[in-house]
Amino acid sequence: MSKKIKVLIVDDSEIVVERLSAIISEMPCIGPVLISNSFNQAVDLLHVEIPDVALLDIQLPGKNGIELLGFLKSNYSEVKTIVVTNRSSESYKLLCADMGANSFVDKSTEFEQIPGIIESFCIHASETNIPLPC
């Protein structure tokens, strides 16, 4: 796998961000890991750097992660999105799927699945030679 993908983590929990960043940074297909702790900070960052994959928490200060998912899918539809949350009700899962989320992960019970999901994006991009944004 020669292409390295850029990942954006949007979560207001410092512990979650540190854990995700540590896990993701060790993956061979990962390049830069960008970090944001709010909707507004993420939008500002997106104007400067477009990630290949975004991990979004639902509960954020100000506007929430569902609004950020809508913003991403409207403005950066090529970005793969993983909703990573403790709010894992069926209604949230369905809403996020309807809005175009590529995956939905419950932080409390499915956290360990995140590297595998990202790896599948890496493999798919590598196999199909899809140019990833730089």
TORSEMI-490575 format. One record per atom (N, C-alpha, C, CB): x, y, z; residue in one letter. Coordinates in steps of 0.2 Angstrom, whole numbers, plus 5000, padded with zeros to 4 digits. Glycine has a CB too. Layout:
! residues N
XYZA/...
***
This chain:
! residues 134
500449945000M/500050005000M/500450065000M/499550005006M/500550104995S/500950154994S/500650224996S/501250164987S/499950224995K/499650284997K/499450295004K/498950294993K/499550345007K/499450365014K/498850405014K/500050395018K/498350385019I/497750435019I/497750475025I/497150385019I/497450535024K/497350585029K/496750575033K/497450655026K/496750575040V/496150565044V/496050625048V/496250495048V/495450645049L/495250695053L/494750665059L/494750745049L/494950675065I/494650655071I/494250725074I/495050625076I/493550715074V/493250775077V/492850745083V/492750805072V/493150765089D/492850735095D/493050785101D/493050665097D/492650805105D/492850855111D/493050815117D/492150895113D/493150755117S/493450715122S/494150705121S/493150645124S/494650735125E/495350735124E/495550665125E/495650775130E/495250625129I/495450555130I/495350515124I/495150525136I/494750525121V/494550485115V/495050505109V/493850505113V/495150575108V/495550595103V/496250565104V/495650675103V/496550565110E/497250535111E/497250465109E/497450545118E/496750425111R/496650355110R/496650335103R/496150325114R/496150375099L/496050365092L/496650385088L/495450405090L/496950435090S/497550465087S/498150415087S/497750525089S/498250385093A/498750335095A/498650275090A/498850315102A/498050245090I/497850185087I/497950195079I/497150165088I/497650255077I/497650265070I/498350275067I/497250325068I/498750315071S/499450335069S/499850275067S/499750385074S/499750225071E/500150165070E/500050125064E/500150115076E/499450135061M/499250095055M/499750115049M/498550115053M/499950075045P/500450085039P/500150125034P/500650025036P/499450125033C/499150165027C/498950235029C/498550125025C/499150255035I/498950325038I/499450375037I/498650315045I/499350435035G/499750485034G/499650535040G/499750525027G/499450595038P/499350645044P/498650625047P/499350715041P/498650645054V/498050635058V/497850705060V/498150585064V/497350735058L/497150805059L/496650795065L/496750835053L/496650845070I/496250845076I/495850905076I/496650825082I/495150895078S/494750955079S/494250935085S/494350975073S/494050985089N/493650965095N/492951005094N/493950985101N/492751035089S/492151065088S/491951065080S/492151135091S/491351085079F/491051095072F/491451145069F/490251105073F/491451205072N/491751265069N/492451255068N/491651325074N/492851225072Q/493551215071Q/493651165065Q/493851185078Q/493251115065A/493251065059A/493151095053A/492751005060A/492651145052V/492451175046V/493051225044V/491851215047V/493351255049D/493951295048D/494551255045D/494151335054D/494651195048L/495151155046L/495051125039L/495251095051L/494351105037L/494251085031L/494351135025L/493451065031L/494351195027H/494451245022H/495251245020H/494251315024H/495651215024V/496351215023V/496551145021V/496651235030V/496351095024E/496551025022E/495950985022E/497050995027E/495850945016I/495350895015I/495550825017I/495050905008I/495250795022P/495450725024P/495150675019P/495250715031P/495450615019D/495150555016D/494650525020D/495750505014D/494750525026V/494250495031V/494150545037V/494550425033V/493550545039A/493350585045A/492950545050A/492950655043A/493250545056L/492850515062L/492550565066L/493350475066L/491850565066L/491450615069L/491050595075L/490950645064L/491150625081D/490750615087D/490050655085D/491050645093D/489550625088I/488850665087I/488850725092I/488250615089I/489050715098Q/488950765103Q/489650805103Q/488850735110Q/489550865100L/490050915100L/489850985103L/490350925093L/490251025105P/490051095107P/489751135101P/490651135111P/489251175102G/488951215097G/488551165093G/489551245093G/488651165086K/488351125081K/488651055082K/488451145074K/488151005081N/488350935083N/488650895077N/487750895085N/488850835078G/489250795073G/488750775067G/489450735076G/488050775068I/487650755063I/487650815058I/486950745066I/487650875061E/487650935056E/488350935052E/487551005061E/488850915056L/489550915052L/489550855047L/490050895058L/489150805048L/489150755043L/488750785037L/488750695046L/488250815038G/487850845033G/488250895029G/487250885035G/488650935032F/489150985029F/489650945025F/489451025035F/489950895028L/490450855024L/490150825018L/490750805028L/489550795018K/489250765013K/489050815007K/488650715015K/488850875009S/488650925005S/489250955001S/488250975008S/489850965005N/490351005002N/490950965000N/490551055007N/491050905003Y/491650865002Y/491450785002Y/492150875008Y/490950774997S/490650704997S/491150654996S/490150704991S/491750664994E/492250604993E/492550584999E/492750634988E/492450625005V/492750605011V/492350545014V/492750665016V/492650495016K/492350435019K/492250455027K/492750375019K/491650445029T/491450465036T/491250405040T/490850515036T/491550415046I/491350365052I/491150395058I/492050315054I/490450385059V/490150415065V/490450375071V/489450425065V/490750405076V/491050375082V/490750405088V/491850375082V/490250365091T/489850405097T/489650355102T/489250435094T/489450385108N/489150345113N/488350345112N/489250375120N/488150385108R/487350395106R/487250345100R/487150465104R/487150285102S/487150235097S/486450205096S/487550175098S/485950245097S/485250225096S/485150205089S/484750275099S/484650165088E/484450145081E/484250205077E/483850095081E/483950255080S/483750315076S/484350355074S/483250355080S/484850365078Y/485450395076Y/485850355070Y/485950405082Y/485850295071K/486150245065K/485750255059K/486150175067K/485150255059L/484750265053L/484850335050L/484050245054L/484850385054L/484850455052L/485550465048L/484850505058L/486050435052C/486750445049C/486850405043C/487250425054C/486550345042A/486550315036A/486250345030A/486250235037A/485650375032D/485250415027D/485650475025D/484550435030D/486050505029M/486450565027M/487050545023M/486550605033M/487250485023G/487850465019G/488450435023G/488050515015G/488350425030A/488950405034A/489150335031A/488750395041A/489750325030N/490050265028N/490050205033N/490750275025N/490050225040S/490050185045S/489850215051S/490750155046S/489550175056F/489350205063F/489550155068F/488550205063F/489950185073V/490250145078V/490050175085V/491050145077V/489850125089D/489750135096D/490450135100D/489250085099D/490550195103K/491250205106K/491250155112K/491350275109K/490750135115S/490750095121S/490850025120S/490150115126S/490650005114T/490649925113T/490949905106T/489949905113T/491149955102E/491349935095E/492049975094E/490849955090E/492350005098F/492950055097F/493450015093F/493150075104F/493549955095E/494149915092E/494049905085E/494249845096E/493449915082Q/493249905075Q/493549955071Q/492549895074Q/493650015073I/493850075070I/494450065065I/493950135074I/495050035068P/495550025063P/495449985057P/496149995067P/495049925058G/494849885052G/494349925047G/494449825055G/493949965050I/493550005045I/493950055041I/493050045049I/494450085044I/494950135041I/495350095036I/495350175046I/495550035038E/496049995034E/495649975027E/496249925038E/494949955028S/494549945022S/494549995017S/493849925024S/494550065020F/494550115015F/495250125012F/494450185019F/495750105016C/496450105013C/496550055007C/496950095018C/496249995009I/496349945004I/495949954998I/496149875007I/495349984998H/494949994993H/495250054988H/494250024995H/495550104992A/495850154988A/496450134984A/496050214993A/496850084987S/497450054984S/497250014978S/497850024989S/496749974979E/496549924974E/496249954968E/496049874977E/495850004969T/495550044963T/495950094961T/494850064966T/496450114964N/496950164961N/496550234961N/497150154955N/496050244966I/495650304967I/496150354969I/495050294971I/496250414966P/496650464968P/496350494974P/496850514963P/496750494980L/496550524986L/496750594986L/496850484992L/496350644989P/496550714989P/497150724993P/495950754992P/497650764991C/498250784994C/498150834999C/498750794989C/
***
